[in-house]
Amino acid sequence: MAFSYQRSSALFQEAKKYIPGGVNSPVRAFNAVGGDPVFVEKAKGAYLQTEDGHQIIDYIASWGPMILGHAFEPVVEAVIKATEKGTSYGMPTALETEIAKLAVSMAPNVDQIRMVNSGTEACMSAVRLARGFTGRDKIIKFAGCYHGHSDSFLIQAGSGAVTFGSPNSPGVTQGTAKDTLLAQYNNLDQVEEIFKKNEGEIACVIIEPIAGNMGCIVPENGFLEGIRSLCDEHGALFIFDEVMTGFRLARGGAQETTGVKADIVTYGKVIGGGLPVGAFAARQEIMNHLAPLGPVYQAGTLSGNPLAMSAGMAMLTHLNNHPEIYDSLAAKTEYLHKGIDSVLSDKGIDYKINRYGSMMSVHFTDQDVVDFSSAATGNNEWFRKFFHGLLERGIYLPPSAFESYFLNDALSYEDLDKTIEASREVVSSW
Ligand code: PLP
């Protein structure tokens, strides 16, 4: 059956009447690739079923959380069981301690963890904690790294090479922007220069240790280690935003795979098993500053919600007991990488594929993609054609060149072969 969007398009038109842009998060609107978004009816394992009745292979996994595939039985069962006991209490539960204990046993270098409801909240709170701990205001972030939509992160480079940021969304004040300093990913010299120019003023450096929000970008050798040393030298905290990478790359996330130690780590996505959860973790000395122990305020009516904690507990327990999943996922990702690589190199067009663990991205450019500027050299027209060509063949890639694929372990090698063959068909017509 030819790929149809008819019902999705009708649903999108209706949605646009009542929801701004028809979506509850902008990337879902397909602005970067054009056309109407596909609406999902349900999902199981590696497949999404669209409202038009197509079963498609999913490479976004809800932007990361569904690492074991959709509707993973232990998670579904745990949520159903929890629901029957009540959906929220606003009081402590034993389950919160259980998941905290498990999470800190899996994550290196942290003693305590605080649960919140999204990755945005986790990063926003981590920065507040770093400011409270150091008594300093300024933060360093990297162009193209996404840490959620809180004001301090919606900042772009101003004029000049090393500079104060300026708001990249109306509604973010200049007052906020002046405290966020921007550097290019993989450019250690810039970080050093910012530290020197702002001696004694930097509270923290926040980074995606493996970036996933400008496609997948891998830190060059020495980059994270260099920032670690600079933070130590200048008395700043190093925050790893592991919202994407946490519990996805390894049990201990990017801290484990890179061997670099963070002071505060933020989590989201996988830790909630597909329910709205974020978290931030640190060693005791830092967490002691957080309310109710210390003066740095942070709170949440639904934080530690029993449904969300049950889902997260089932997910983390499975990953903790089956670490072989990480090798299996990395092998599948490598297989897909090599397959698409051979398709594109046979075609003879410019492309670069970046990969790390179960994250990867295809960039239609002749440049190495190492930071936001090089990611932006990608040919978006080719990206659009690749995306839509694959979608019409039943394969769902991230609908933006600045997003990473997230593989899930329910994907079979048959699914991967189908994807590689479909890529060959798509580019052969160019
Ligand atoms: N940090 C990173 C690295 C992310 O990729 C995201 C979201 O994609 C966030 C933070 C924000 O998380 P959330 O969308 O749950 O607020």
Residues whose N, C-alpha, C, O or C-beta is under 5 A from the ligand:
A	BS01	PLP	S118 G119 T120 Y146 H147 G148 E208 D241 V243 M244 G268
